[in-house]
Each structure stands twice: as structure tokens, then as C-alpha cells.
Amino acid sequence: MVLIEAANYFKRNLIRFKNKSNMVFDGTKEMQKIITLTVNPLVDKNTTVVGLRPDTNLAATQAFYHAGGGGINVSRAIHNLGGSSVALFLEGGRTGAHLANLLGSAGIPIKTVHIASHTRENFAVKDTVTQLDYRFSMPGPFVKEAEWKACLTAVEGILNPGDYLVASGKLTTGIPDDFYLQLANIAEAKGAKLVLDTKGKALLEAIKGRIYLLKPNLAELSELCGVSYISYSELEPLAKNFINRHSCEFMVVSLGAKGALLVSAQNTAYIPGVVVSQQSIIGAGDSMVAGMVCSSLQGATPLEMAQYGVACGTATTMRPGTKLCKKEDVEGIYEWIQLREKETNKNF
């Protein structure tokens, strides 16, 4: 675990970002300006078996359920950090009701748009003999035109100027590829900041609109740039060229264990990864987004925003399953990153 001596100071003092108001990240009212959107949410069902074998009636342990899906994971991570957000999602059937109950029990404010199809349920089994995990990802529900349009109407009704709208996760069947582009247009008209984390055709359509913060990984950036592979020597020029050709204020390219690259029209900065004992990578990207949005809302500089995001993503990998980041782990890692990089990346 990366909790160095400097973290002892950090635990006695909440994260203080360098801005005019010297704002303290403590989960104040400002955190309620975050709205997360998940159009393809899920309930994660997890169990264990003693030895996974075919053609056998295997005795599984009691199942545990967790709320999941891109934007929902972002809201859960924000909650873990002491912040607040409204989780807006499409829900249908008993699984959808179960999902709403899970979030309500966790104290996360929700707003739902009902659909006729059932919300999906994923299934994960851990073999306690081999310690291997087997995850079964189910297809998402079909969403009717009236239902996804109702979702856009709900977003328009809840957004206010200055709010952060976090759209994270893949689309599901029935929702058009330009859904996130329509969302970007709504956010721009409302004076809100769109934070986007998606992939595929939905991402290629969305970048035609105005985006405040985009968080692709290397594979997604390759797709955006129309190349099959990006070497590290090509990373910065390709990312800079992309952002100069699109209405995107900031882009943070996730590099997994190697950290992240922060890009704006003026500058780039590399945030190195932190070596920790990894337990699970589930939700690490969503936690990274949560950390960046929380810190940005509290007045962090772009560099601090990206550093805090890397700290949140890293902290999530230290916890098993779908538990996401733990605030005390985030604090220690973030302080370590800042101390290490104090004399570098001074452009931001």
C-alpha cells in the first residue's frame, strides 16, 4: 500500500487545492452539482465456488449484489470520497428496482427514467481453489425511442449552469449512436460541463459536440485518431493534434498502471503511475473520472485534477471486487504524487 510518511501530514489536513478561495475538498454543497448519467446500468451478482468444474452441480456461496455501470460507479466513487452526486439512469423490471434500492440504501441520490425492458444483471464467480475470477457480462436491454428521448428530457430538466454532467459507459440497443452528441448539445445550451467516458461509434459521434473533459484510454484514442496503434513517442503529438481539432477543453488519456497524460490546447503533462498491490481493476476508470470531477468542482488546477484522478483510479485497484476507491488510500497516493511531481509539469 502506498501510504508514505508524508501521508501522515495529509491525514491531519484535508486536501487543499491551490486556488483563490483555498477551498477544502470536504463534500460541501458544491458537490451536489454533479449529475451522472448511465443508460446501460447493471446489478453485479457475485458468488464463489470451491473448484469450477463442468457438468457438475456446484455449491455456490450466498450471492452479493452491487450497483454498477459507468455513471453509477462514478457516483459510488464520489460518495466514497465524501462528495455527493445525483445518479440518473434508465431502470426497468425487478432488476431495475433492485438497482434503485441498492443505491438508495447506500445513500446515493437517484433519478430514474423507467423503461419497459429489464435492467441487465451481470454474474461473477470466483473459484476459491485457483483464485481465478469468471465474469459473465449480459447484453443490455432494448430502449425504445420514447424512452431515450425521455432520458434527454430528464437531463435537460435537472441541469443548471455550472453543473457537471458525467456521461459514462456504453450505449445499449435502441439508443442511437449520436445520443451523447445530443447530450453534449443539451449541456452546452444549459451552460453545463460535459465529462465523457465512452467508446465505439458513440464516442466518434460525441466528439462532434463540445466536451469539457474527455477520458479515453490508449485504444479509444487510437480509434479517435484513426490509427491502429500509438507508441509512447507518438502519444503527445497525436493527443495534442486531436484536441486542437475538436471542441474539447481537456483530455486525460488513461495509461493504466503507467498513469495518465493530461492534454489541453496549450500544454501537456504526464502523471506517472504509482506502484501498488493490485486486487481488482474493476471501476478504476470510473473512479478516476469521479476524482477529477470532484477536484475540478472544488477549484483544482487542471494538473491537480488529473493527479487526483490518477490517485482515485490507483486506490480502486487496491480493493477487491467492485468496492471502488477508499478515501484514506486516495489521500496518501495523491500526496505522494504531488510531492514527487512538485518540480515538474509547471505549465499547468
N, C-alpha and C positions, 0 to 999 in steps of 0.2 A: 504494500500500500504506500502511495506517495503522500506521506504526511511528514514533512520535514520540520526542522526546528522553527523556521520562520512561521510555520502554521500556528504555533502556539500564540504568537502575537496576533495572528489573524483571527483566531477563535475568540480573542478578547475584544476584537473590534470588527464590526460588520464591514463588509466590502464598501469602501468609499471610493466612488469613481471621481475622476478629475473633471469636474465641471463647475460652472459658476455658482451653483447652489450647494455644492458639496453634498449632493443627495446621497442618502444611505439606502442600500438595497435591503429593505426590511418588510416587503409585502404590504406597502401602503396602498391608499386608494387608487394611485395611478395604475396599479397592476390590473385593475378591473377594466382597463381599456383594451384588453386583449381578447379577441374573438377567434377561436379556432374552428375550422370547418373540415368535416370528414364526411365524404359522400359514400365511402365504402368501408364503414366501420366493422368491427367484429368482436366476438366474445372468444377469448382464448381458453380452451379447456385443456388442463394439464393433469397427467397422471403418471405413475411409474409401474413397471413390471419387473419381476425377478427373472431376467432372461427372455429375450424376444425370439420366439421360435414359430415357424409356420405350422399350419394345420393342428393347432393346439388351443384349447380353451385356457387362455392366460388370465390369471387372477390379478387384476389391477387394484391399486390403492384408491382411496377416495379422491375424486376429481376436485381440482381447484380452478376457479374461474377468474379471469382478469379481463378488464375492458381494454380494447386495442383498436388499432387503426391509426394512421398518421397523425391527424389533428388531435385525436383523443389522447394519444401518447404525449403530444406536446402539452396538452392541458394537465395531464397527470404529472409530468415533469415540472411544470410551473408550480403546481400545488406542492410538490416535494421541496421546491426551493423557497417556499413561503409566500409565493405570489398567488394571484387569482386570475382566472380567465373564464369566459363563457364557452362551453363546448357545444357547438351547433353541429348536428349530424342527422342523417337520414336513418329512421328506425322503422322496423316492420316485424310483425309477428311476435311470438313469445321470446325469441332471441333478442329482438329489439327492446322489448320491455325489460328483459333481464339486464341488458347493457345499460339502460337508463337507471335501473336500480343499483347496479354496481357503482356507477359514477355518483349517484345521489348519496349512497352510503359512504363514499369516500369524501364527501363534502365539496364536490366539484359542481358548480352551477351549470345547468344544461338548458339547451333549447333544441327541440326536436321537430323534424318535418316527417310526418307519417307517410310510409309507402305501403303498397299492397303486398309486395314480396317480403320474404323473411330476411332479416339481417343475417349475415353469414356467421358460422361458428367454426373456428379452426381447432385442430386437435393435435396435441403434442404428447409423446410418450418417451419417458426416459428409461433406458434399460440399466438397472442398478448393478448388473454384473459387468457390463462393458463400459458403463458410464457414458454411453452414446445417446444422443437425442434424436428422435424421429418426429419431424413436424409435417403435418398434413394441412395444406392451405386450400380451403374450399373456394369455389368461384363466388363472386359477389352476386347480389340479386339483380333482377331486371328492374330498371327505374323508368317509369312512364314519363312522357314529355311534360304532362301537367305537374308531376312530382318534382322533377329537377328544376322546372321553372318556379315552382313554389319555394324551392330552396333559395334561388336567387332573390326572390321577393323577400324572404325572411332575412337574408343578409343585408339587403338594402334597408330594411326596416330597423335593424339593430345597430348599423354602423353610424358613427358620428365622426366629424372632422378630428383628425389626430389619432384615431384608433388604429390599432394594428390588427390586420386580418391575416391570419395564418392559414393557408390552404395547403394541406399536406396529404399525400397518399395518391394512389392510382384511382382512375375513374372506374366505374363498373358499367355493365352493359345497359344500353339505353341512353346513357348520357353522352352528348356529342363531344367530339374532340376539342371543340372551341369553348367548352364550358368555363375553363379557367381564364380564357381571354375575355369572356363576358363578365366574369367576376372581376378581372382587372379593370374593366371599363367602369363597373359599378364603384369600385374602391376609389378610382380616380375622380369620378363625379362627386363622391361623398367627401373627398379630401382625406381619405384614409390611406394607410400604408400597407401594401400587399406584400406578404412574405410567402414565397412559393417553394415547395419541395415536392416535385413530382417527376414523371419520366414519360418516355414514349411520345406518341403523337400529341398528347395533351400538353406536354412541355413545349414542343415545337410550335404549337398554336399560341400558347400563352405568351411567349416572348415577343409576340407582335404588339402586346399591350405594355402599359407602364408597370414596372415592378420595383418595389423599394429594395427588397433583398431576395436574392436567388441563391439556393444552396444545392448545386449539383455535385455529384461525385465525378470521378475521372471518366467513367463510362458514359455518364449523361453529358458531360462537357464535350466528349468526343462526338457524340451524336449531334449536339448543338453546333459544333464547328465543322461537321461533315467529314470527319476523319475516323479511321478505324482504330487508331492508337495514338496516344500522346505521351511522348517521352518527357522527362523532367526538364530537359533543356528547352522543350517546346511549350511547356505549360504556361509560363508567364506571358510570352508574346501572344499565344492563341487566346488566352483568357482576356488579356487587355484589348486585343482586336475585337473580340466578341462584345465586350461591354461598351466599347466606343461606337459600335454599330446598332446598339439597342437601347431602349429606354429603361435601363436598369441602373439604379443608383449604386448598389453594392452587390458583389457576388463573392460568396465564400465557398471555395471548392474543397469539399471534404476529401482528405487523402488517407482516411482510415487511421491506422496506428502511426502514420507518419505526420499527422497534424492536419493543417489546412492552409490554403492560400487565400488571402483577402485581396480583393481587387476593386478599385474604383476607377473613374475616368482619369484621375490624376496619379494614383500611386498603387503599388502592390506591396504586400507584406506577408512573409511566411511565418506561421505559428507552428513551431515544432511539436511533435507528439511527445507524450510522456509515457515512459515505460511503467506499466502496472501489471499485476496479476489478473489476467482476464478470466471472467467467469461466463460471460454471455455478451454478444454484440447486439442482441435484440433491443431496438428502441434507441440505440446510441445516436443515430442521426436525428431522430425526433427530439432527443434531449439536447442535442447541440442547438437545434432551432430554438427550443424553449429558452435556453440560456442566453442566446443572442437577442431574442425579443425582450426578455426581462431586463437585460442590462441596457439595451438601447432605449427602452422606455424610461429608464431611470437616469438617462443623461450620459451614458458611457460614450467615450470616443469610439470611432469605428474599430480601432485596434483592440481596445478593451472589450468591445462587443464580441469580436472574433475569438479573443483569448478566453473569455468566459464561456463561450460556446464550446470550444475545444475541451475546456475543463469539465463541462457537463457531460459531453459525449464520452470522455475518458472515464469519468466517475461511474457512468452507467455500465461500462464493461466490467467493472469490479464487482458487480452484484449478479447473482444467478437469475436465470429465467427472465421474467418481464417486469422486474421490480423498479427499473429505471434508476436515475441518479439519487444519491443521498447528499444532503446539503453539506454536511461536515467534510465529506470526501471532496466535493466540488471546491470548497473554500481552500483546502490545503493545496490542491492541484493548481488552482488559479493563482494563488500567491506564489507558488513555485515558478509558474510560467512567467509571471510579471518580474520576479527577481532575476530570472535567467535572461530575460529579454530587455532589461531596463535600458541598456545602452544601444539597442538596435531598433530598427523599424521606426525611426523618429519622424518620418514623413507624415504619419497619421496622428 
